[in-house]
Amino acid sequence: MLKKIITISILFFVLLGAGCTTAPKTTGAPKTSTTTSSPVVSSHPGVTVIAAGSLGYALKDLGQKWREVYPNAPILPGGGIFMGSIKGGKQIGVLHRQYDVYASAASSVIPQVLAPKYASWMIVFATNQISVLYSQNSQAPITIEGKTYHVSDINSQNWWKFVTSPGVTIGVSNGSQDPAGFQAIQAMKLAGMYLVKHDNTAYNAWFHKELGYPVNDTNAIFQAIWIKKTKTGYLRPVGIEASLDAMIKTGAPYFGISYRSLAKSYGLGYIQLPWQVNLGHTNESAIQYYSQVNSSGAPMGLSGSSSEATQSGAPIFYAVTIPTNAPNKVLAKNYLMLLLGPIGQQVLKDTYFKPLSKPYFVPFNSKAVLPSGLSPYAQKLPVRLQSGSGYKAMMGSS
């Protein structure tokens, strides 16, 4: 049984995504063999990348940069393979498939799913935020307190009424495959805490008087979305965060709760949530604040792994590693140099991530070393961050 995958909480984060139509080769499998669950790549001569779906837009652009810098070293179509970070990690850690680079939207996936056999270190390099996503062109009607609104009428003052209104469909990621799923739960629990404190009268007028929840119930937003909408058929889980884009544009669902980078990259409207809600701040006070909540209480599979459903609240951190069974480690190192260097940093900024100016190298044991050539692009974890609650949360340990 896998250990529970807790989102890394400390001053860093990991990101990496890629998109593709071809799957990698499997350890020990004949070069010409295939399986129905995951086709085998026939001795791919270039670099193979598997990454979080939210990184797809960025890594597609980075793939084009790779072709310009390394014209004789192919990269998979679309820059790599996209899927939920947890599902992607299991491709290596459980199914033993071979990839040159793995990037996750939750850094704890790497030490918990790949280590110790398939990873001995990671580099934390970027952050993101949870937002409420919607189509700016939608005119779908929503009734709130007896008044009719349209989807595009949502704003930073009324968003919580829109997403919890009965009959409104919400799209979220499946937390057993994609960290965006359990991060959305954590954010909405934090939103309840924030609104009870900062907009108490309006909050209780809606959740207590209109929807029948107890007075000052900080879990009302979470309950209204993950519990009530599940029972009434108005919650639509998806296996990968990036697929919410097409669904929202068609109007089913009306709204999504996912990463801000997706909204900006795919032309969706989004609500900028306060730092106390969006899991986007990484200072010590934010880390402690986010840890007040977890992802418990959602239907099985939506809040975390199928074996352990509770994920502690933490900032969103993206991380990357070169698996120990990577077939092309030299090309993998070159890819990380491109990702972590000026070209990759600009690509991340252009696709609305917040890259770390100097990513952190995080070893999992005393023998792990930063691959030669990467030292200009990553710094060692400071002594003050090598122990304590922050480090434990980052590694996914209690």
C-alpha positions as CSV (number, residue, x, y, z in Angstrom):
1,M,0.0,0.0,0.0
2,L,1.5,3.3,-1.0
3,K,2.1,5.9,1.7
4,K,-0.3,8.8,1.5
5,I,0.8,11.5,-0.8
6,I,0.8,14.8,1.0
7,T,1.4,18.0,-0.9
8,I,4.9,19.4,-0.2
9,S,4.9,22.3,2.1
10,I,8.0,24.4,2.3
11,L,9.5,27.2,0.3
12,F,9.5,25.4,-3.0
13,F,7.5,23.3,-5.5
14,V,7.7,21.3,-8.5
15,L,6.3,21.5,-11.8
16,L,6.6,19.7,-15.0
17,G,4.2,18.6,-17.6
18,A,4.2,17.3,-21.1
19,G,1.8,16.1,-23.7
20,C,2.0,13.3,-26.1
21,T,0.3,10.6,-28.1
22,T,2.9,7.8,-27.6
23,A,3.8,5.9,-24.4
24,P,7.3,4.9,-23.3
25,K,9.0,1.5,-23.4
26,T,8.5,-0.9,-20.5
27,T,11.4,-2.2,-18.4
28,G,12.5,-5.6,-19.8
29,A,9.9,-5.7,-22.6
30,P,10.8,-6.6,-26.1
31,K,11.3,-3.5,-28.3
32,T,8.4,-4.6,-30.6
33,S,5.9,-5.7,-28.0
34,T,2.9,-3.6,-27.0
35,T,0.2,-3.7,-24.3
36,T,-3.4,-2.4,-24.5
37,S,-2.9,-0.4,-21.3
38,S,0.3,1.4,-22.3
39,P,1.9,1.0,-25.7
40,V,5.6,0.5,-25.8
41,V,7.9,2.9,-27.5
42,S,10.4,1.2,-29.8
43,S,13.8,2.3,-28.5
44,H,13.0,6.0,-28.8
45,P,16.4,7.7,-29.6
46,G,15.5,11.0,-27.9
47,V,14.3,12.2,-24.5
48,T,11.0,10.9,-23.1
49,V,9.2,13.2,-20.6
50,I,6.1,12.3,-18.4
51,A,4.6,15.2,-16.5
52,A,1.6,16.7,-14.7
53,G,-1.2,17.7,-17.1
54,S,-1.0,21.3,-15.9
55,L,2.5,21.5,-17.4
56,G,1.3,20.4,-20.8
57,Y,1.1,23.9,-22.3
58,A,4.5,24.9,-20.9
59,L,6.3,21.7,-21.9
60,K,4.9,21.8,-25.4
61,D,6.6,25.1,-25.8
62,L,9.7,23.8,-24.1
63,G,9.7,20.9,-26.5
64,Q,9.9,23.3,-29.4
65,K,12.8,25.0,-27.8
66,W,14.4,21.6,-27.3
67,R,14.2,20.9,-31.0
68,E,15.9,24.2,-31.7
69,V,18.7,23.6,-29.3
70,Y,19.1,19.8,-29.8
71,P,18.0,19.2,-33.4
72,N,19.5,15.7,-33.5
73,A,17.9,14.5,-30.3
74,P,14.1,13.9,-30.8
75,I,11.5,14.6,-28.2
76,L,8.1,13.0,-28.1
77,P,5.3,14.7,-30.0
78,G,3.8,17.6,-28.0
79,G,6.8,17.7,-25.7
80,G,6.0,14.5,-23.7
81,I,3.1,12.7,-22.0
82,F,0.5,14.4,-19.8
83,M,-1.5,12.8,-17.1
84,G,-2.3,13.3,-13.4
85,S,0.9,13.5,-11.3
86,I,-0.1,10.6,-9.1
87,K,-1.0,8.4,-12.1
88,G,2.1,9.4,-13.9
89,G,4.3,8.6,-10.9
90,K,2.8,5.2,-10.7
91,Q,3.7,4.5,-14.3
92,I,7.3,4.5,-13.0
93,G,7.1,3.5,-9.4
94,V,4.4,0.8,-9.7
95,L,4.3,-0.3,-13.4
96,H,8.1,0.1,-13.8
97,R,8.0,1.9,-17.1
98,Q,11.0,3.9,-18.3
99,Y,11.0,7.6,-18.8
100,D,13.9,10.0,-18.9
101,V,12.2,12.8,-17.0
102,Y,9.3,12.9,-14.5
103,A,7.7,16.1,-13.3
104,S,4.9,16.4,-10.7
105,A,2.5,19.1,-9.5
106,A,3.0,17.8,-6.0
107,S,6.6,17.3,-4.9
108,S,5.7,14.6,-2.4
109,V,4.7,12.2,-5.2
110,I,8.4,11.7,-6.0
111,P,9.7,10.6,-2.6
112,Q,6.5,8.6,-1.9
113,V,5.9,6.9,-5.2
114,L,9.3,6.7,-7.0
115,A,11.7,6.5,-4.1
116,P,13.8,4.7,-3.1
117,K,14.0,2.4,-6.1
118,Y,13.4,4.9,-8.9
119,A,14.4,8.3,-7.5
120,S,17.0,9.5,-5.0
121,W,16.5,13.2,-5.4
122,M,14.2,15.9,-6.8
123,I,14.5,19.6,-7.8
124,V,11.7,21.9,-6.7
125,F,11.3,24.6,-9.3
126,A,7.8,26.3,-9.5
127,T,4.5,27.2,-7.8
128,N,0.9,27.7,-8.9
129,Q,-2.5,28.8,-7.4
130,I,-5.9,27.3,-7.1
131,S,-8.6,29.4,-8.8
132,V,-12.2,29.2,-9.9
133,L,-12.3,28.8,-13.7
134,Y,-15.2,29.6,-16.0
135,S,-16.0,30.5,-19.6
136,Q,-16.2,34.2,-20.1
137,N,-18.6,33.7,-23.0
138,S,-21.2,31.5,-21.1
139,Q,-24.7,32.9,-20.7
140,A,-26.0,30.0,-18.8
141,P,-28.5,31.1,-16.2
142,I,-27.9,30.7,-12.4
143,T,-30.5,31.5,-9.8
144,I,-29.2,33.0,-6.6
145,E,-31.5,34.3,-3.8
146,G,-34.3,34.6,-6.3
147,K,-32.4,36.5,-8.9
148,T,-31.1,35.3,-12.2
149,Y,-27.4,35.7,-13.1
150,H,-25.2,34.4,-15.9
151,V,-22.0,32.4,-15.5
152,S,-20.0,35.5,-16.6
153,D,-21.5,37.5,-13.7
154,I,-19.2,35.7,-11.2
155,N,-16.7,37.9,-9.4
156,S,-14.4,37.9,-6.4
157,Q,-17.3,38.9,-4.0
158,N,-19.9,36.3,-5.1
159,W,-18.0,33.4,-6.5
160,W,-18.7,31.1,-3.5
161,K,-22.5,31.5,-4.1
162,F,-22.1,30.7,-7.8
163,V,-20.1,27.5,-7.2
164,T,-22.4,26.2,-4.4
165,S,-25.7,27.1,-6.0
166,P,-28.0,24.0,-6.4
167,G,-28.2,22.9,-10.0
168,V,-24.8,24.3,-11.0
169,T,-22.3,21.8,-12.3
170,I,-18.7,21.9,-11.0
171,G,-15.7,20.2,-12.5
172,V,-12.8,19.0,-10.3
173,S,-9.9,16.6,-10.7
174,N,-9.9,13.1,-9.3
175,G,-7.6,13.3,-6.3
176,S,-6.5,9.7,-6.5
177,Q,-4.8,10.5,-9.9
178,D,-4.2,14.2,-9.8
179,P,-3.1,16.5,-6.9
180,A,-5.3,19.3,-8.2
181,G,-8.2,17.2,-6.9
182,F,-7.2,17.2,-3.2
183,Q,-5.7,20.7,-3.5
184,A,-9.1,22.0,-4.6
185,I,-10.7,20.4,-1.5
186,Q,-8.2,22.0,0.7
187,A,-8.7,25.4,-0.9
188,M,-12.4,25.3,-0.5
189,K,-12.1,24.4,3.2
190,L,-9.7,27.3,3.6
191,A,-12.3,29.5,1.8
192,G,-14.9,28.7,4.4
193,M,-12.5,29.7,7.2
194,Y,-11.7,32.9,5.4
195,L,-15.3,33.9,4.6
196,V,-16.6,33.1,8.1
197,K,-14.0,35.6,9.4
198,H,-14.1,38.3,6.7
199,D,-17.7,38.2,5.3
200,N,-19.7,36.5,8.1
201,T,-23.1,38.1,7.5
202,A,-23.3,37.3,3.8
203,Y,-21.8,33.9,4.3
204,N,-24.4,32.9,6.9
205,A,-27.2,34.5,4.9
206,W,-26.4,32.1,2.1
207,F,-25.2,28.9,3.7
208,H,-27.4,29.0,6.8
209,K,-30.6,30.7,5.7
210,E,-30.7,29.7,2.0
211,L,-28.9,26.3,2.1
212,G,-29.6,25.1,5.6
213,Y,-26.1,24.6,6.9
214,P,-25.2,25.4,10.6
215,V,-24.2,28.9,11.5
216,N,-20.5,29.7,10.8
217,D,-20.0,26.2,9.2
218,T,-16.5,26.6,7.7
219,N,-17.0,23.3,5.8
220,A,-20.1,24.5,4.0
221,I,-18.5,25.3,0.7
222,F,-16.7,21.9,0.7
223,Q,-19.9,20.1,1.7
224,A,-22.1,21.9,-0.9
225,I,-19.7,20.9,-3.7
226,W,-18.2,17.5,-2.9
227,I,-21.0,16.0,-0.9
228,K,-24.3,17.5,-2.1
229,K,-23.3,17.9,-5.8
230,T,-22.0,14.3,-5.8
231,K,-25.4,13.1,-4.6
232,T,-27.4,15.2,-7.0
233,G,-25.1,14.5,-10.0
234,Y,-23.7,18.0,-10.4
235,L,-20.1,17.2,-9.6
236,R,-17.9,16.0,-12.6
237,P,-14.6,14.5,-11.7
238,V,-11.9,14.3,-14.4
239,G,-8.7,12.3,-14.4
240,I,-6.4,15.1,-15.5
241,E,-6.7,18.8,-14.7
242,A,-6.0,20.0,-18.2
243,S,-9.2,18.3,-19.5
244,L,-11.3,20.7,-17.6
245,D,-10.5,23.3,-20.2
246,A,-12.6,21.8,-23.0
247,M,-15.4,20.9,-20.6
248,I,-15.8,24.4,-19.3
249,K,-15.8,25.9,-22.8
250,T,-18.7,23.7,-23.7
251,G,-20.6,24.8,-20.5
252,A,-20.5,21.4,-18.8
253,P,-19.5,22.1,-16.1
254,Y,-20.2,25.7,-15.6
255,F,-17.1,26.2,-13.3
256,G,-13.9,24.3,-12.5
257,I,-11.7,24.5,-9.4
258,S,-8.2,24.1,-10.5
259,Y,-4.9,25.9,-11.4
260,R,-4.8,29.5,-12.4
261,S,-2.2,28.7,-15.0
262,L,-4.7,26.6,-16.9
263,A,-7.2,29.5,-17.1
264,K,-4.6,31.9,-18.4
265,S,-3.1,29.5,-20.8
266,Y,-6.4,28.3,-22.3
267,G,-8.3,31.6,-22.4
268,L,-10.7,30.9,-19.5
269,G,-11.9,33.4,-17.0
270,Y,-10.8,32.9,-13.4
271,I,-11.3,34.3,-10.0
272,Q,-8.2,35.3,-8.1
273,L,-8.6,33.9,-4.6
274,P,-7.0,35.4,-1.5
275,W,-3.6,34.0,-0.5
276,Q,-5.4,32.5,2.6
277,V,-7.3,30.3,0.1
278,N,-5.3,29.7,-3.1
279,L,-2.4,27.6,-1.7
280,G,0.0,29.8,-3.7
281,H,2.1,31.4,-0.9
282,T,5.2,29.7,0.4
283,N,6.4,31.6,3.4
284,E,6.4,30.0,6.8
285,S,3.2,31.7,8.0
286,A,1.4,30.5,4.9
287,I,2.7,27.0,5.3
288,Q,1.4,26.9,8.9
289,Y,-2.0,28.4,7.9
290,Y,-2.6,25.9,5.1
291,S,-1.8,23.0,7.3
292,Q,-5.0,23.7,9.3
293,V,-7.1,21.8,6.7
294,N,-6.9,18.5,4.9
295,S,-8.8,16.7,2.1
296,S,-10.8,14.3,4.2
297,G,-14.5,13.7,3.8
298,A,-14.9,13.6,0.0
299,P,-16.3,10.5,-1.7
300,M,-13.7,7.7,-2.2
301,G,-11.1,8.4,-4.7
302,L,-11.7,12.2,-5.0
303,S,-9.7,13.4,-2.0
304,G,-6.5,11.4,-2.4
305,S,-5.2,7.9,-3.0
306,S,-7.6,5.1,-2.8
307,S,-5.8,3.7,0.3
308,E,-5.4,6.8,2.3
309,A,-7.8,9.7,1.5
310,T,-6.5,12.4,3.8
311,Q,-3.9,14.9,2.4
312,S,-2.6,17.7,4.5
313,G,-3.0,21.3,3.3
314,A,0.2,22.8,1.9
315,P,1.4,25.2,-0.8
316,I,1.4,23.9,-4.4
317,F,5.0,22.9,-5.3
318,Y,6.2,21.5,-8.7
319,A,9.2,19.1,-8.7
320,V,11.2,17.2,-11.3
321,T,13.6,14.2,-11.2
322,I,15.5,11.9,-13.5
323,P,14.3,8.3,-12.6
324,T,17.1,5.8,-11.9
325,N,15.9,3.6,-14.7
326,A,15.9,6.4,-17.3
327,P,17.3,5.0,-20.6
328,N,18.8,8.4,-21.7
329,K,20.3,10.0,-18.6
330,V,22.5,12.4,-20.5
331,L,19.6,13.7,-22.6
332,A,17.5,13.9,-19.4
333,K,20.2,16.1,-17.7
334,N,20.3,18.3,-20.8
335,Y,16.5,18.6,-20.6
336,L,16.6,19.7,-17.0
337,M,19.3,22.3,-17.9
338,L,16.9,23.7,-20.5
339,L,13.9,23.6,-18.1
340,L,15.7,25.2,-15.1
341,G,17.8,27.7,-17.1
342,P,16.8,31.0,-18.6
343,I,14.9,29.5,-21.5
344,G,12.7,27.3,-19.3
345,Q,12.2,30.0,-16.7
346,Q,10.8,32.3,-19.4
347,V,8.6,29.5,-20.8
348,L,7.2,28.9,-17.3
349,K,6.5,32.6,-16.8
350,D,4.9,32.9,-20.2
351,T,2.5,30.0,-19.3
352,Y,1.6,31.7,-15.9
353,F,3.6,29.6,-13.5
354,K,5.9,31.2,-10.9
355,P,9.3,29.6,-11.3
356,L,11.8,29.7,-8.4
357,S,14.8,32.0,-9.3
358,K,17.1,29.3,-8.0
359,P,15.4,25.9,-7.7
360,Y,16.1,23.6,-4.7
361,F,17.9,20.3,-4.9
362,V,16.4,17.9,-2.4
363,P,18.2,14.6,-1.8
364,F,16.4,11.6,-0.3
365,N,19.5,10.0,1.2
366,S,23.1,10.9,2.1
367,K,24.5,9.4,-1.1
368,A,22.3,11.3,-3.5
369,V,24.2,13.9,-5.5
370,L,23.2,16.6,-8.0
371,P,24.1,15.4,-11.5
372,S,27.1,17.1,-12.9
373,G,26.3,20.1,-15.0
374,L,23.2,21.0,-13.0
375,S,24.8,22.9,-10.2
376,P,24.4,26.3,-11.9
377,Y,20.6,25.7,-12.1
378,A,19.8,24.4,-8.6
379,Q,21.0,25.2,-5.0
380,K,21.4,22.8,-2.2
381,L,18.6,22.7,0.4
382,P,19.6,25.2,3.1
383,V,20.5,23.7,6.5
384,R,17.5,25.5,8.1
385,L,15.2,23.6,5.7
386,Q,16.7,20.1,6.1
387,S,14.6,19.2,9.1
388,G,11.4,20.2,10.9
389,S,7.8,20.2,9.9
390,G,8.3,21.9,6.6
391,Y,10.8,19.2,5.4
392,K,8.5,16.4,6.7
393,A,5.6,17.8,4.8
394,M,7.6,18.2,1.7
395,M,8.6,14.6,1.8
396,G,5.1,13.4,2.6
397,S,6.0,12.1,6.0
398,S,4.1,12.8,9.3
